[in-house]
Amino acid sequence: MSEERALAALEAAGVDYEITRHGKVGSLAEAAALRGVAPDRIVKTLVVRRSADDYVLVLVPGDRQIDWPKLRRHLGVSRLSLPPAEEAFAATGYERGTITPFGTTRRWPVIADSRVSGTISLGAGAQGVAVTVDADRVIDAVDAAVADVTA
């Protein structure tokens, strides 16, 4: 199961976490309230396609979105896209809304927006399951590059 894979990868990386389980949510504000964090503390893991079978995971604060020109400049490419849900699943082994940089079926490069800091809440491989973790530990564990890539 995806949740077990994500949690095992967190443990193997030595990242302490607190798990939160809640049902489906209808908004960022609702998810933040159920997780006991501010909306900007929820960090989405987005799959971005650089080219065929070449992806990067981008950690984005919940209240922000990817700034495509900034991300393209950072990666030194002229074209990027969000793949369809089934392609993101094939690349990570996680459904959209549950994706985490831990336990993906293949290790992809990770970029953390420069605003990802302090205590954050990440998806944990299953709908309605999240982990509260220290951003610096996550960034170190997944060897993420840190850059200003959101608006």
N, C-alpha and C positions, 0 to 999 in steps of 0.2 A: 504494500500500500504506500502511496506517495507520502503521507504524513510521517510514517515510520522512517522512510528513506531520508526525509529532510531532517528529522530530529536526530537520527543516527549520524548524519553528516555534521550537524552542529556539535554533537558530542565528540566526534572524532577530531574536529578542529579545535576542541577545547574552549568553545564559546559557551559561557553560561547563559541560560535563558529561563524565562518564566513563560509558561504556555497559557494562552487564553483561548477558550472555546466559546463560541457564540453562534447563533443561527445566521442565516442569510441576512444581509443588510441592504438597505436601499440608498444609502448615501455615505459619503466620507464622514460627515458629522456623526451619524449613527454608529458607524464602525469605531470612531474615536471614543465615543461615549462608552460603548460596550467594552473597549479595551482599556479604558481609563487613562487615555493619553490625549494630547491636543492633536488636531488634524494634521499639523505639520510634522508630527512625530511618527505618523504612519508613513512607511516608505514602500512604494510600489517597486517591484522588479519587472521592468519592461524588456521584452525581447526585441532587438532591432536587427534587421537583416542588412549586412554590408554587401553581400553577393550570394549567389547560390551556395547553400550549405555553409555559410559563414555568418555567424551571429555575434553580437555583443549584448551583454546584460547591462541595463542602465538602472541604477538605484535613484529613484525620484521621490522627493517629499510629496506627500499626498495632496498638498495644496498647490502644487506646481505642475508644470508640464514640460516636456522636452522642448528646448529651443533648437530646432533643426539646424539652422546655420551654425550655431555654436558647436553642436555635436559633430557636424560634418567637418568643421575646421579642426576640432580636437583630434578627430580620427584621420584627417588628411584625405578625405574622400569627397566626391562630388554628389554622391547619391546614397541615400539610406531609406529604409521603409520599415513599417511595422508589418510583419507577416500575418497571414490569416491565422485564426485560432488553431487550426489543425497543424499548421506548420510550426507554430510556437510550441505546441505540445510535442511534436516529433523532435524538436531541437532540445527540449528540456525534460520531458517526461511529466510535466505539470500542466494542468489546465489554467487558462487565463484566470486571474483573480486568486490563484494559489501559488504562483511562481515565486520561487526563492532562489538565491544564488547557491544554496546548499543542497547537494545531492542531485544535481542535474544529471541526466543520463550521459552527458558529455560536458567536460569543463570548458566553459566559454570565458573570454576576457570579460571583466566587470569594470564599469565606470560608475563611481559614486559622485553624484552632484556634490559640489562643495558645501551645500547647506545640510547634508546628511551628517548629523553630529549628535552627541549626547545619547540619551536613552531613546530608542526607536522601537517601533512595532513592525515586524515583517510577516509576510505570508509564510505559512509552514506546510505547504504541500496539499492542503485539503480545504474545501470551502468552510468558512467559519472558524478556522484555526489559525492562530497567529502566535508569534513569539516576541516577547519584549527582551531586547538585547542592547548591549552597548555598541554604538556605531563604530567606534574605533576598533573594537575587537572584530567586528564583521569585516570592516575594510581590510584589516591585516590578514584575517583568515582566508579571504578570497583573493588577496593580492590585488585589490581594486586600485585603479588609477582615480585620483580625485581631481575633478575639474568643474568649472562653472558651465553646466550644460542645460540649465533650465531657465524658464521665464515664469 
